[in-house]
Structure formats: C-alpha cells, structure tokens
Amino acid sequence: MKKINEYWEKLRLMEAKARLRLLLGIMLVLIALALYLSFMMPEAEPKENTANETLSADALSAALSEILSQVEGAGKTQALICYASTDEVVPAYLLESEGDAENYLEKESLAQSGGDALILRRDMPKIRGVIVVAEGADDIATRMRLQAAAVTLLGIDNNKVEVLPMQGEKYGG
C-alpha cells in the first residue's frame, strides 16, 4: 500500500503535459494488447441449425425417437427429421508450390491417407422440419414437452417441430 501511495504522489506532482503523455502511453499499450489478444484468440464459428454433428442423419432420428420415448406420458414415439440437403464432406487439400519468383506455380491436390481422401470435417445439413408421432401426444402437456425436447436437442425453432398422436391400430398399440 505504501508503494501505491508513493506512485500516486509522484503522479499528482507531475506536470499536466507529462501526465497526459503517460496516460496516452498507457492507452496505446492497452490498445496494442487488445489487438494482439483479438488476433490470438480463436473465434467461435457460428453454428446454425446443424443438429448434432456426432451422429449421422439417420442415427439422429433414431436417437431422437429413443430420448423422446423417455419423456413422461409420451409412450412409444417415432421421429422423422427432414433435411434441406445432404451432409457436406469437406476434404483436406495439399498445396504444393514450385518455381522461382518469375515462374511461380501452386498446385492443389487431394490429401490422402491409405488411399482414401483425408476428411477435414463433415457438415450436417440444415433441418427443414421434424415430425414426432407419440402415443401420449393426445395430452397437450405431453405434446408441449415433446416439442420442447425436440427443439432443444436439435437447436431449431418451434415452428419446425410438429408432434402428432399415434394411431393405435397401425403401430400395434
């Protein structure tokens, strides 16, 4: 605390121009630090409605059906997820350059591992809509719980999920 008081007293006794220079210097250092950190920190890429990227499109429907059947009052459930397109595979490429400053050439080729293309990532398609058919969907509270669960799991809007009651005869109920 004594050191802080000493620095404060020195600052108070400085001339106005010297204080202004010191303040500007501190501001420049802070701005430089902020710029440095903004370039060093990786930015999170916005994810838009791509479902769960650890499951395939078909497996996601099955997993959704399974988890929704655990909701209180739901009974047996079946879910169908409709996608706007198919999933997109993004392969890795090798960039080879050759030549000198005058005759410079870049060549791009598909990166391979064991004869197969090396895949950087697989982007799941956007979800266009979801239909959930459930035995307990006649009850409005159960229907709302099922819709909320599907919306939360898939990260989509409420208007993209329709929950319908299951017909007993067709599904062995």
C-alpha positions as CSV (number, residue, x, y, z in Angstrom):
1,M,0.0,0.0,0.0
2,K,2.9,2.3,0.7
3,K,4.2,1.8,-2.8
4,I,0.9,2.7,-4.3
5,N,0.7,5.9,-2.3
6,E,4.2,6.8,-3.4
7,Y,3.3,6.4,-7.1
8,W,0.1,8.3,-6.6
9,E,2.0,11.2,-5.0
10,K,4.6,11.2,-7.9
11,L,1.7,11.3,-10.4
12,R,0.0,14.1,-8.6
13,L,3.2,16.2,-8.6
14,M,3.8,15.7,-12.4
15,E,3.1,18.5,-14.8
16,A,-0.1,18.3,-16.9
17,K,1.8,17.5,-20.1
18,A,3.8,14.7,-18.5
19,R,0.6,13.2,-17.1
20,L,-1.1,13.4,-20.5
21,R,1.9,11.7,-22.2
22,L,1.9,8.9,-19.5
23,L,-1.9,8.4,-19.9
24,L,-1.6,8.3,-23.7
25,G,1.3,5.8,-23.4
26,I,-0.8,3.5,-21.1
27,M,-3.8,3.8,-23.6
28,L,-1.6,2.8,-26.5
29,V,-0.2,-0.2,-24.6
30,L,-3.8,-1.3,-23.7
31,I,-5.0,-0.9,-27.3
32,A,-2.0,-2.9,-28.6
33,L,-2.7,-5.6,-26.0
34,A,-6.4,-5.8,-27.0
35,L,-5.5,-6.1,-30.7
36,Y,-2.9,-8.7,-30.0
37,L,-5.4,-10.8,-28.0
38,S,-8.1,-10.4,-30.5
39,F,-5.9,-11.9,-33.2
40,M,-4.5,-14.7,-30.9
41,M,-7.9,-15.9,-29.6
42,P,-9.7,-18.3,-31.9
43,E,-13.1,-17.1,-32.9
44,A,-16.0,-19.4,-32.4
45,E,-17.6,-20.1,-35.8
46,P,-21.3,-19.5,-35.6
47,K,-23.2,-22.8,-35.9
48,E,-26.5,-22.7,-37.5
49,N,-29.1,-25.4,-37.0
50,T,-26.8,-28.3,-37.9
51,A,-28.2,-30.8,-35.4
52,N,-25.8,-33.0,-33.5
53,E,-22.6,-33.4,-35.6
54,T,-21.5,-36.6,-33.8
55,L,-24.5,-38.6,-35.2
56,S,-25.4,-39.3,-38.8
57,A,-28.7,-38.1,-40.2
58,D,-30.4,-41.5,-39.8
59,A,-28.9,-42.1,-36.3
60,L,-30.1,-38.7,-35.2
61,S,-33.8,-39.7,-36.0
62,A,-33.4,-42.9,-34.1
63,A,-31.7,-41.2,-31.1
64,L,-34.5,-38.5,-31.1
65,S,-37.2,-41.2,-31.0
66,E,-35.4,-43.0,-28.2
67,I,-34.9,-40.0,-26.0
68,L,-38.5,-38.7,-26.6
69,S,-39.9,-42.0,-25.6
70,Q,-38.4,-41.4,-22.1
71,V,-40.5,-38.2,-21.7
72,E,-43.2,-38.6,-19.1
73,G,-46.5,-39.6,-20.7
74,A,-45.0,-39.9,-24.2
75,G,-45.2,-43.7,-24.6
76,K,-43.9,-45.1,-27.8
77,T,-42.5,-42.5,-30.2
78,Q,-41.2,-42.3,-33.7
79,A,-39.4,-39.2,-35.1
80,L,-38.6,-38.2,-38.7
81,I,-36.2,-35.4,-39.4
82,C,-36.4,-33.8,-42.8
83,Y,-33.2,-32.1,-44.1
84,A,-32.8,-29.3,-46.6
85,S,-30.0,-31.2,-48.3
86,T,-27.5,-33.9,-47.7
87,D,-24.5,-33.7,-45.4
88,E,-21.4,-32.0,-46.9
89,V,-18.0,-33.6,-46.7
90,V,-15.0,-31.2,-46.7
91,P,-11.8,-32.9,-47.8
92,A,-8.3,-31.8,-47.0
93,Y,-6.0,-30.5,-49.8
94,L,-2.3,-30.3,-50.1
95,L,-0.9,-27.1,-51.6
96,E,2.4,-27.6,-53.4
97,S,4.4,-24.7,-54.8
98,E,7.3,-24.8,-57.2
99,G,9.4,-22.4,-59.2
100,D,11.1,-19.1,-58.5
101,A,9.7,-15.5,-58.3
102,E,9.1,-15.2,-62.0
103,N,7.8,-18.7,-62.7
104,Y,5.8,-19.5,-59.6
105,L,3.2,-22.2,-59.7
106,E,0.9,-23.5,-57.0
107,K,-0.7,-26.9,-57.4
108,E,-3.6,-28.2,-55.2
109,S,-4.1,-31.9,-54.7
110,L,-6.4,-34.0,-52.5
111,A,-4.8,-35.1,-49.3
112,Q,-4.9,-38.9,-48.9
113,S,-4.3,-41.4,-46.1
114,G,-4.1,-45.0,-47.0
115,G,-5.6,-44.4,-50.5
116,D,-8.7,-42.7,-49.0
117,A,-9.3,-38.9,-49.1
118,L,-8.5,-37.2,-45.8
119,I,-11.7,-35.6,-44.4
120,L,-11.4,-32.3,-42.5
121,R,-15.0,-32.3,-41.4
122,R,-18.5,-33.4,-42.2
123,D,-21.1,-30.7,-42.0
124,M,-24.6,-31.8,-41.2
125,P,-27.3,-30.3,-43.3
126,K,-29.8,-27.8,-42.0
127,I,-33.0,-29.3,-40.6
128,R,-36.1,-28.3,-42.5
129,G,-38.6,-29.9,-40.2
130,V,-39.3,-32.7,-37.7
131,I,-42.4,-34.9,-37.2
132,V,-42.8,-36.7,-33.9
133,V,-45.5,-39.3,-33.6
134,A,-46.2,-40.4,-30.0
135,E,-48.8,-42.5,-28.2
136,G,-49.2,-39.8,-25.5
137,A,-49.5,-36.8,-27.8
138,D,-53.2,-36.6,-27.3
139,D,-52.4,-34.8,-24.0
140,I,-51.4,-31.2,-24.7
141,A,-48.9,-31.1,-21.8
142,T,-47.1,-34.2,-23.2
143,R,-47.2,-32.7,-26.7
144,M,-45.6,-29.5,-25.5
145,R,-42.9,-31.4,-23.5
146,L,-42.1,-33.5,-26.6
147,Q,-41.9,-30.4,-28.8
148,A,-39.7,-28.5,-26.3
149,A,-37.4,-31.5,-26.0
150,A,-37.0,-31.8,-29.8
151,V,-36.5,-28.1,-30.2
152,T,-33.8,-28.1,-27.5
153,L,-32.0,-31.2,-28.8
154,L,-31.9,-30.1,-32.4
155,G,-31.4,-26.4,-31.9
156,I,-34.3,-25.4,-34.2
157,D,-37.4,-23.2,-34.0
158,N,-40.7,-24.3,-32.5
159,N,-42.4,-23.9,-35.8
160,K,-40.2,-26.6,-37.4
161,V,-41.5,-29.4,-35.0
162,E,-44.9,-31.0,-35.3
163,V,-46.0,-33.5,-32.6
164,L,-48.9,-35.8,-33.6
165,P,-50.8,-38.6,-31.7
166,M,-50.0,-42.1,-32.8
167,Q,-52.7,-44.3,-34.2
168,G,-53.1,-47.4,-32.1
169,E,-54.0,-50.0,-34.8
170,K,-51.2,-49.2,-37.2
171,Y,-48.4,-49.3,-34.6
172,G,-49.5,-52.3,-32.5
173,G,-50.9,-50.2,-29.7
